[in-house]
Amino acid sequence: MSQARFQFHGELNDFLPRGKRFTTIDYPFNWRASIKDMIESHGIPHCEVDVIVVNGHCVDFGYLVCDADQIQVYPSMASAPLHPTLRLRPLYPGRPRFILDIHLGRLAAYLRMIGFDSLWRNDYEDPELARVAHDEQRILLSRDIGLLKRSLVTYGYFVRHIYPRERIREIIQRFDLSRHMEPFKHCMKCNGMLRPVAKPSLVARLPQEIFHLYDDFHICTSCERIYWKGSHYRRMVGLIEELAAV
Ligand SMILES: [Zn+2]
């Protein structure tokens, strides 16, 4: 029987049983396995891993684990000044764009509210989520570890928190979004782009009191939902100011 010694760093410990966190783990094996498979057998999706060091050298996911290997596994270190060849994948290019699993509808609406292109549908199947994330180079946000383990997923993240307000703060911090917020650019309902719309054209579509009370209106170019600066808008502005300070 061969044995490798693993040490998982930082937030990767979130995936381990309590007794195995922030310690070394001896892992016996008697088969030839890639390091990717061995890491995922600990419950850690590959997309959460940024750097792997074996016996002092960086390796990629295809590395076959050998007897007595000393393995250090690191989470995302986007802000660390690492040489690109040391990372398992290039840093995410440009402004983050997301796709979210079925459990994260409220989080999708919040991300759209602060200006991030975020796909969500309540009928996405797992293979489609992984394929769209891959084809459109989107970050897959999920509460499903099995989904995040799919090999098509390059950029993915397991959402830790339970409540939507905590989740949006978590994602803002994790992806450093506060500097790039552009509120009210996307429709919260469908992710379409918003554009200003002339008030007279809405006379037949709005309740009279709304039409008379407000002057600035936006419309979604996809679903044609109309937005105005009512009490809901003011509550959102308060929340956005809070989130910008995260
Ligand atoms: Zn819309």
py3Dmol code that shows the C-alpha trace and the ligand (Angstrom):
import py3Dmol

protein = """\
ATOM      1  CA  MET A   1       0.000   0.000   0.000  1.00  0.00           C
ATOM      2  CA  SER A   2       1.341   3.448  -0.940  1.00  0.00           C
ATOM      3  CA  GLN A   3       0.688   6.587   1.053  1.00  0.00           C
ATOM      4  CA  ALA A   4       0.715  10.315   0.294  1.00  0.00           C
ATOM      5  CA  ARG A   5       0.546  13.141   2.797  1.00  0.00           C
ATOM      6  CA  PHE A   6      -1.845  16.011   2.006  1.00  0.00           C
ATOM      7  CA  GLN A   7      -2.080  19.441   3.539  1.00  0.00           C
ATOM      8  CA  PHE A   8      -4.978  21.639   2.461  1.00  0.00           C
ATOM      9  CA  HIS A   9      -4.677  25.373   2.991  1.00  0.00           C
ATOM     10  CA  GLY A  10      -7.062  28.217   3.772  1.00  0.00           C
ATOM     11  CA  GLU A  11     -10.691  27.987   2.710  1.00  0.00           C
ATOM     12  CA  LEU A  12     -10.219  24.484   1.246  1.00  0.00           C
ATOM     13  CA  ASN A  13     -10.590  23.289   4.832  1.00  0.00           C
ATOM     14  CA  ASP A  14     -14.286  24.251   4.617  1.00  0.00           C
ATOM     15  CA  PHE A  15     -14.817  21.007   2.678  1.00  0.00           C
ATOM     16  CA  LEU A  16     -13.112  18.708   5.195  1.00  0.00           C
ATOM     17  CA  PRO A  17     -14.649  17.028   8.250  1.00  0.00           C
ATOM     18  CA  ARG A  18     -13.941  19.075  11.382  1.00  0.00           C
ATOM     19  CA  GLY A  19     -11.315  16.672  12.737  1.00  0.00           C
ATOM     20  CA  LYS A  20      -9.268  16.860   9.527  1.00  0.00           C
ATOM     21  CA  ARG A  21      -9.129  20.632   9.094  1.00  0.00           C
ATOM     22  CA  PHE A  22      -5.806  22.503   9.183  1.00  0.00           C
ATOM     23  CA  THR A  23      -3.748  19.384   9.723  1.00  0.00           C
ATOM     24  CA  THR A  24      -1.868  16.867   7.590  1.00  0.00           C
ATOM     25  CA  ILE A  25      -3.837  13.965   6.169  1.00  0.00           C
ATOM     26  CA  ASP A  26      -2.140  10.663   5.345  1.00  0.00           C
ATOM     27  CA  TYR A  27      -3.890   9.074   2.404  1.00  0.00           C
ATOM     28  CA  PRO A  28      -3.250   5.374   1.663  1.00  0.00           C
ATOM     29  CA  PHE A  29      -3.801   4.184  -1.900  1.00  0.00           C
ATOM     30  CA  ASN A  30      -3.076   1.173  -4.053  1.00  0.00           C
ATOM     31  CA  TRP A  31      -4.084   2.461  -7.469  1.00  0.00           C
ATOM     32  CA  ARG A  32      -2.672   4.947  -9.951  1.00  0.00           C
ATOM     33  CA  ALA A  33      -4.674   8.104  -9.572  1.00  0.00           C
ATOM     34  CA  SER A  34      -4.333  11.670 -10.754  1.00  0.00           C
ATOM     35  CA  ILE A  35      -3.906  14.265  -8.085  1.00  0.00           C
ATOM     36  CA  LYS A  36      -7.176  15.839  -9.256  1.00  0.00           C
ATOM     37  CA  ASP A  37      -9.073  12.636  -8.418  1.00  0.00           C
ATOM     38  CA  MET A  38      -7.384  12.342  -5.028  1.00  0.00           C
ATOM     39  CA  ILE A  39      -8.144  15.954  -4.106  1.00  0.00           C
ATOM     40  CA  GLU A  40     -11.766  15.543  -5.157  1.00  0.00           C
ATOM     41  CA  SER A  41     -12.037  12.318  -3.136  1.00  0.00           C
ATOM     42  CA  HIS A  42     -11.539  14.587  -0.101  1.00  0.00           C
ATOM     43  CA  GLY A  43     -14.728  16.437  -1.117  1.00  0.00           C
ATOM     44  CA  ILE A  44     -12.946  19.438  -2.629  1.00  0.00           C
ATOM     45  CA  PRO A  45     -14.067  20.440  -6.154  1.00  0.00           C
ATOM     46  CA  HIS A  46     -11.125  21.034  -8.493  1.00  0.00           C
ATOM     47  CA  CYS A  47     -12.319  24.532  -9.377  1.00  0.00           C
ATOM     48  CA  GLU A  48     -11.622  25.675  -5.784  1.00  0.00           C
ATOM     49  CA  VAL A  49      -7.926  24.758  -6.111  1.00  0.00           C
ATOM     50  CA  ASP A  50      -5.447  27.275  -7.519  1.00  0.00           C
ATOM     51  CA  VAL A  51      -1.989  25.802  -6.861  1.00  0.00           C
ATOM     52  CA  ILE A  52      -0.676  22.296  -6.066  1.00  0.00           C
ATOM     53  CA  VAL A  53       2.873  21.736  -4.798  1.00  0.00           C
ATOM     54  CA  VAL A  54       4.297  18.194  -4.635  1.00  0.00           C
ATOM     55  CA  ASN A  55       7.642  17.725  -2.928  1.00  0.00           C
ATOM     56  CA  GLY A  56       8.424  21.406  -3.493  1.00  0.00           C
ATOM     57  CA  HIS A  57       7.394  21.588  -7.169  1.00  0.00           C
ATOM     58  CA  CYS A  58       4.172  22.894  -8.736  1.00  0.00           C
ATOM     59  CA  VAL A  59       2.222  20.263 -10.665  1.00  0.00           C
ATOM     60  CA  ASP A  60      -0.980  20.234 -12.714  1.00  0.00           C
ATOM     61  CA  PHE A  61      -4.136  18.174 -12.214  1.00  0.00           C
ATOM     62  CA  GLY A  62      -2.821  15.336 -14.388  1.00  0.00           C
ATOM     63  CA  TYR A  63       0.067  14.520 -12.027  1.00  0.00           C
ATOM     64  CA  LEU A  64       0.009  10.862 -10.901  1.00  0.00           C
ATOM     65  CA  VAL A  65       0.495  10.620  -7.167  1.00  0.00           C
ATOM     66  CA  CYS A  66       3.499   8.548  -5.985  1.00  0.00           C
ATOM     67  CA  ASP A  67       4.277   6.822  -2.711  1.00  0.00           C
ATOM     68  CA  ALA A  68       5.565   9.205   0.008  1.00  0.00           C
ATOM     69  CA  ASP A  69       4.569  12.360  -1.880  1.00  0.00           C
ATOM     70  CA  GLN A  70       4.239  15.472   0.289  1.00  0.00           C
ATOM     71  CA  ILE A  71       1.368  17.468  -1.203  1.00  0.00           C
ATOM     72  CA  GLN A  72       0.343  21.061  -0.462  1.00  0.00           C
ATOM     73  CA  VAL A  73      -2.947  22.216  -1.950  1.00  0.00           C
ATOM     74  CA  TYR A  74      -3.847  25.925  -2.068  1.00  0.00           C
ATOM     75  CA  PRO A  75      -7.163  27.726  -2.684  1.00  0.00           C
ATOM     76  CA  SER A  76      -7.679  30.717  -4.959  1.00  0.00           C
ATOM     77  CA  MET A  77      -4.868  33.203  -4.557  1.00  0.00           C
ATOM     78  CA  ALA A  78      -5.994  35.724  -7.172  1.00  0.00           C
ATOM     79  CA  SER A  79      -4.262  38.623  -5.465  1.00  0.00           C
ATOM     80  CA  ALA A  80      -0.952  36.790  -4.889  1.00  0.00           C
ATOM     81  CA  PRO A  81       1.880  37.814  -7.260  1.00  0.00           C
ATOM     82  CA  LEU A  82       2.449  34.299  -8.595  1.00  0.00           C
ATOM     83  CA  HIS A  83       4.055  33.490 -11.922  1.00  0.00           C
ATOM     84  CA  PRO A  84       1.185  32.410 -14.233  1.00  0.00           C
ATOM     85  CA  THR A  85       2.785  29.009 -14.907  1.00  0.00           C
ATOM     86  CA  LEU A  86       2.437  28.104 -11.228  1.00  0.00           C
ATOM     87  CA  ARG A  87      -1.353  28.380 -11.327  1.00  0.00           C
ATOM     88  CA  LEU A  88      -3.628  25.566 -12.482  1.00  0.00           C
ATOM     89  CA  ARG A  89      -5.622  27.938 -14.695  1.00  0.00           C
ATOM     90  CA  PRO A  90      -5.228  31.510 -15.915  1.00  0.00           C
ATOM     91  CA  LEU A  91      -6.693  34.215 -13.693  1.00  0.00           C
ATOM     92  CA  TYR A  92     -10.282  34.961 -14.705  1.00  0.00           C
ATOM     93  CA  PRO A  93     -10.080  37.433 -17.568  1.00  0.00           C
ATOM     94  CA  GLY A  94     -11.936  40.747 -17.311  1.00  0.00           C
ATOM     95  CA  ARG A  95     -15.143  41.642 -15.541  1.00  0.00           C
ATOM     96  CA  PRO A  96     -16.671  38.614 -13.778  1.00  0.00           C
ATOM     97  CA  ARG A  97     -19.724  37.054 -15.398  1.00  0.00           C
ATOM     98  CA  PHE A  98     -21.654  34.374 -13.562  1.00  0.00           C
ATOM     99  CA  ILE A  99     -24.034  31.478 -13.961  1.00  0.00           C
ATOM    100  CA  LEU A 100     -25.865  30.227 -10.869  1.00  0.00           C
ATOM    101  CA  ASP A 101     -27.527  26.955  -9.952  1.00  0.00           C
ATOM    102  CA  ILE A 102     -31.220  26.554  -9.216  1.00  0.00           C
ATOM    103  CA  HIS A 103     -30.836  27.246  -5.465  1.00  0.00           C
ATOM    104  CA  LEU A 104     -29.317  30.691  -5.938  1.00  0.00           C
ATOM    105  CA  GLY A 105     -32.059  32.764  -7.572  1.00  0.00           C
ATOM    106  CA  ARG A 106     -31.968  35.557  -4.984  1.00  0.00           C
ATOM    107  CA  LEU A 107     -28.199  35.788  -5.242  1.00  0.00           C
ATOM    108  CA  ALA A 108     -28.515  36.086  -9.035  1.00  0.00           C
ATOM    109  CA  ALA A 109     -30.976  38.978  -8.604  1.00  0.00           C
ATOM    110  CA  TYR A 110     -28.593  40.762  -6.224  1.00  0.00           C
ATOM    111  CA  LEU A 111     -25.654  40.305  -8.612  1.00  0.00           C
ATOM    112  CA  ARG A 112     -27.725  41.735 -11.458  1.00  0.00           C
ATOM    113  CA  MET A 113     -28.776  44.627  -9.220  1.00  0.00           C
ATOM    114  CA  ILE A 114     -25.136  45.650  -8.722  1.00  0.00           C
ATOM    115  CA  GLY A 115     -24.343  45.318 -12.413  1.00  0.00           C
ATOM    116  CA  PHE A 116     -22.980  41.818 -13.021  1.00  0.00           C
ATOM    117  CA  ASP A 117     -24.117  39.688 -15.926  1.00  0.00           C
ATOM    118  CA  SER A 118     -25.598  36.649 -14.120  1.00  0.00           C
ATOM    119  CA  LEU A 119     -27.491  33.804 -15.774  1.00  0.00           C
ATOM    120  CA  TRP A 120     -30.050  31.914 -13.709  1.00  0.00           C
ATOM    121  CA  ARG A 121     -33.047  29.790 -14.591  1.00  0.00           C
ATOM    122  CA  ASN A 122     -35.137  27.496 -12.438  1.00  0.00           C
ATOM    123  CA  ASP A 123     -34.936  24.733 -15.036  1.00  0.00           C
ATOM    124  CA  TYR A 124     -31.200  24.523 -15.745  1.00  0.00           C
ATOM    125  CA  GLU A 125     -29.987  20.915 -15.594  1.00  0.00           C
ATOM    126  CA  ASP A 126     -26.471  20.236 -14.297  1.00  0.00           C
ATOM    127  CA  PRO A 127     -24.938  19.317 -17.699  1.00  0.00           C
ATOM    128  CA  GLU A 128     -26.268  22.564 -19.204  1.00  0.00           C
ATOM    129  CA  LEU A 129     -24.948  24.672 -16.323  1.00  0.00           C
ATOM    130  CA  ALA A 130     -21.477  23.170 -16.752  1.00  0.00           C
ATOM    131  CA  ARG A 131     -21.565  23.521 -20.543  1.00  0.00           C
ATOM    132  CA  VAL A 132     -22.702  27.159 -20.525  1.00  0.00           C
ATOM    133  CA  ALA A 133     -20.139  28.012 -17.831  1.00  0.00           C
ATOM    134  CA  HIS A 134     -17.466  26.476 -20.055  1.00  0.00           C
ATOM    135  CA  ASP A 135     -18.627  27.819 -23.434  1.00  0.00           C
ATOM    136  CA  GLU A 136     -19.286  31.380 -22.226  1.00  0.00           C
ATOM    137  CA  GLN A 137     -16.383  31.435 -19.756  1.00  0.00           C
ATOM    138  CA  ARG A 138     -18.641  32.203 -16.805  1.00  0.00           C
ATOM    139  CA  ILE A 139     -17.992  31.579 -13.128  1.00  0.00           C
ATOM    140  CA  LEU A 140     -20.334  28.848 -11.906  1.00  0.00           C
ATOM    141  CA  LEU A 141     -21.718  29.576  -8.448  1.00  0.00           C
ATOM    142  CA  SER A 142     -23.275  26.559  -6.797  1.00  0.00           C
ATOM    143  CA  ARG A 143     -24.217  24.783  -3.588  1.00  0.00           C
ATOM    144  CA  ASP A 144     -23.741  21.414  -5.330  1.00  0.00           C
ATOM    145  CA  ILE A 145     -20.245  19.985  -4.936  1.00  0.00           C
ATOM    146  CA  GLY A 146     -20.952  17.256  -7.501  1.00  0.00           C
ATOM    147  CA  LEU A 147     -21.784  19.905 -10.101  1.00  0.00           C
ATOM    148  CA  LEU A 148     -18.579  21.825  -9.351  1.00  0.00           C
ATOM    149  CA  LYS A 149     -16.545  18.629  -9.785  1.00  0.00           C
ATOM    150  CA  ARG A 150     -17.605  18.326 -13.436  1.00  0.00           C
ATOM    151  CA  SER A 151     -14.543  18.510 -15.648  1.00  0.00           C
ATOM    152  CA  LEU A 152     -16.085  21.172 -17.928  1.00  0.00           C
ATOM    153  CA  VAL A 153     -16.124  23.632 -15.023  1.00  0.00           C
ATOM    154  CA  THR A 154     -13.014  25.809 -15.134  1.00  0.00           C
ATOM    155  CA  TYR A 155     -14.137  28.725 -12.990  1.00  0.00           C
ATOM    156  CA  GLY A 156     -16.432  27.761 -10.147  1.00  0.00           C
ATOM    157  CA  TYR A 157     -17.104  28.477  -6.513  1.00  0.00           C
ATOM    158  CA  PHE A 158     -19.053  26.781  -3.743  1.00  0.00           C
ATOM    159  CA  VAL A 159     -21.260  29.372  -2.026  1.00  0.00           C
ATOM    160  CA  ARG A 160     -20.750  28.941   1.717  1.00  0.00           C
ATOM    161  CA  HIS A 161     -23.428  31.087   3.320  1.00  0.00           C
ATOM    162  CA  ILE A 162     -27.121  30.230   3.688  1.00  0.00           C
ATOM    163  CA  TYR A 163     -28.900  33.615   3.657  1.00  0.00           C
ATOM    164  CA  PRO A 164     -29.066  35.727   0.471  1.00  0.00           C
ATOM    165  CA  ARG A 165     -27.777  38.948   2.090  1.00  0.00           C
ATOM    166  CA  GLU A 166     -24.760  37.066   3.478  1.00  0.00           C
ATOM    167  CA  ARG A 167     -24.245  35.326   0.158  1.00  0.00           C
ATOM    168  CA  ILE A 168     -24.011  38.550  -1.839  1.00  0.00           C
ATOM    169  CA  ARG A 169     -21.457  39.921   0.647  1.00  0.00           C
ATOM    170  CA  GLU A 170     -19.511  36.667   0.355  1.00  0.00           C
ATOM    171  CA  ILE A 171     -19.405  36.856  -3.445  1.00  0.00           C
ATOM    172  CA  ILE A 172     -18.469  40.552  -3.444  1.00  0.00           C
ATOM    173  CA  GLN A 173     -15.528  39.792  -1.157  1.00  0.00           C
ATOM    174  CA  ARG A 174     -14.459  36.591  -2.884  1.00  0.00           C
ATOM    175  CA  PHE A 175     -14.419  38.134  -6.380  1.00  0.00           C
ATOM    176  CA  ASP A 176     -13.478  41.659  -5.325  1.00  0.00           C
ATOM    177  CA  LEU A 177     -16.611  43.122  -6.931  1.00  0.00           C
ATOM    178  CA  SER A 178     -17.112  46.305  -4.898  1.00  0.00           C
ATOM    179  CA  ARG A 179     -14.824  48.396  -7.121  1.00  0.00           C
ATOM    180  CA  HIS A 180     -16.649  47.294 -10.268  1.00  0.00           C
ATOM    181  CA  MET A 181     -20.267  47.733  -9.279  1.00  0.00           C
ATOM    182  CA  GLU A 182     -22.569  49.349 -11.890  1.00  0.00           C
ATOM    183  CA  PRO A 183     -26.023  49.403 -10.281  1.00  0.00           C
ATOM    184  CA  PHE A 184     -29.189  49.177 -12.370  1.00  0.00           C
ATOM    185  CA  LYS A 185     -27.504  48.065 -15.571  1.00  0.00           C
ATOM    186  CA  HIS A 186     -29.176  44.623 -15.676  1.00  0.00           C
ATOM    187  CA  CYS A 187     -32.784  43.594 -15.201  1.00  0.00           C
ATOM    188  CA  MET A 188     -33.108  41.829 -11.839  1.00  0.00           C
ATOM    189  CA  LYS A 189     -35.746  39.506 -13.257  1.00  0.00           C
ATOM    190  CA  CYS A 190     -34.119  38.281 -16.473  1.00  0.00           C
ATOM    191  CA  ASN A 191     -30.539  39.679 -16.698  1.00  0.00           C
ATOM    192  CA  GLY A 192     -31.436  41.751 -19.806  1.00  0.00           C
ATOM    193  CA  MET A 193     -29.902  45.193 -20.282  1.00  0.00           C
ATOM    194  CA  LEU A 194     -31.815  48.243 -19.041  1.00  0.00           C
ATOM    195  CA  ARG A 195     -32.215  51.427 -21.073  1.00  0.00           C
ATOM    196  CA  PRO A 196     -33.933  54.752 -20.337  1.00  0.00           C
ATOM    197  CA  VAL A 197     -37.415  55.022 -21.797  1.00  0.00           C
ATOM    198  CA  ALA A 198     -39.464  58.151 -22.531  1.00  0.00           C
ATOM    199  CA  LYS A 199     -42.330  58.627 -20.086  1.00  0.00           C
ATOM    200  CA  PRO A 200     -45.093  59.331 -22.651  1.00  0.00           C
ATOM    201  CA  SER A 201     -44.580  55.929 -24.267  1.00  0.00           C
ATOM    202  CA  LEU A 202     -45.547  54.250 -20.980  1.00  0.00           C
ATOM    203  CA  VAL A 203     -48.891  55.924 -20.408  1.00  0.00           C
ATOM    204  CA  ALA A 204     -50.883  52.795 -21.210  1.00  0.00           C
ATOM    205  CA  ARG A 205     -48.614  50.437 -19.309  1.00  0.00           C
ATOM    206  CA  LEU A 206     -48.362  52.001 -15.844  1.00  0.00           C
ATOM    207  CA  PRO A 207     -50.815  52.606 -13.006  1.00  0.00           C
ATOM    208  CA  GLN A 208     -51.871  56.267 -13.112  1.00  0.00           C
ATOM    209  CA  GLU A 209     -50.396  57.154  -9.722  1.00  0.00           C
ATOM    210  CA  ILE A 210     -46.976  55.774 -10.742  1.00  0.00           C
ATOM    211  CA  PHE A 211     -47.119  57.619 -14.057  1.00  0.00           C
ATOM    212  CA  HIS A 212     -47.839  60.930 -12.321  1.00  0.00           C
ATOM    213  CA  LEU A 213     -45.455  60.505  -9.390  1.00  0.00           C
ATOM    214  CA  TYR A 214     -42.244  59.669 -11.299  1.00  0.00           C
ATOM    215  CA  ASP A 215     -40.372  61.016 -14.304  1.00  0.00           C
ATOM    216  CA  ASP A 216     -37.403  58.699 -14.830  1.00  0.00           C
ATOM    217  CA  PHE A 217     -38.142  55.247 -16.179  1.00  0.00           C
ATOM    218  CA  HIS A 218     -36.003  52.394 -17.479  1.00  0.00           C
ATOM    219  CA  ILE A 219     -37.126  49.368 -19.427  1.00  0.00           C
ATOM    220  CA  CYS A 220     -35.566  45.933 -19.828  1.00  0.00           C
ATOM    221  CA  THR A 221     -34.593  45.346 -23.444  1.00  0.00           C
ATOM    222  CA  SER A 222     -35.401  41.619 -23.045  1.00  0.00           C
ATOM    223  CA  CYS A 223     -38.537  41.197 -20.914  1.00  0.00           C
ATOM    224  CA  GLU A 224     -39.782  44.833 -21.099  1.00  0.00           C
ATOM    225  CA  ARG A 225     -40.209  45.103 -17.337  1.00  0.00           C
ATOM    226  CA  ILE A 226     -40.368  48.771 -16.343  1.00  0.00           C
ATOM    227  CA  TYR A 227     -38.330  50.250 -13.493  1.00  0.00           C
ATOM    228  CA  TRP A 228     -38.835  53.550 -11.675  1.00  0.00           C
ATOM    229  CA  LYS A 229     -37.366  55.179  -8.596  1.00  0.00           C
ATOM    230  CA  GLY A 230     -40.049  54.272  -6.061  1.00  0.00           C
ATOM    231  CA  SER A 231     -39.726  52.939  -2.512  1.00  0.00           C
ATOM    232  CA  HIS A 232     -38.309  49.621  -3.749  1.00  0.00           C
ATOM    233  CA  TYR A 233     -35.602  51.549  -5.612  1.00  0.00           C
ATOM    234  CA  ARG A 234     -34.730  53.562  -2.489  1.00  0.00           C
ATOM    235  CA  ARG A 235     -34.388  50.354  -0.438  1.00  0.00           C
ATOM    236  CA  MET A 236     -32.088  48.940  -3.090  1.00  0.00           C
ATOM    237  CA  VAL A 237     -29.955  52.081  -3.114  1.00  0.00           C
ATOM    238  CA  GLY A 238     -29.524  51.690   0.661  1.00  0.00           C
ATOM    239  CA  LEU A 239     -28.475  48.080   0.217  1.00  0.00           C
ATOM    240  CA  ILE A 240     -26.102  48.935  -2.644  1.00  0.00           C
ATOM    241  CA  GLU A 241     -24.397  51.578  -0.507  1.00  0.00           C
ATOM    242  CA  GLU A 242     -23.958  48.943   2.211  1.00  0.00           C
ATOM    243  CA  LEU A 243     -22.558  46.440  -0.272  1.00  0.00           C
ATOM    244  CA  ALA A 244     -20.170  48.944  -1.840  1.00  0.00           C
ATOM    245  CA  ALA A 245     -18.516  49.217   1.567  1.00  0.00           C
ATOM    246  CA  VAL A 246     -17.969  45.448   1.886  1.00  0.00           C
TER     247      VAL A 246
END
"""
ligand_1 = """\
1
ZN
Zn -35.882 41.737 -17.962
"""
view = py3Dmol.view(width=600, height=400)
view.addModel(protein, "pdb")
view.setStyle({"model": 0}, {"cartoon": {"style": "trace"}})
view.addModel(ligand_1, "xyz")
view.setStyle({"model": 1}, {"stick": {}})
view.zoomTo()
view.show()
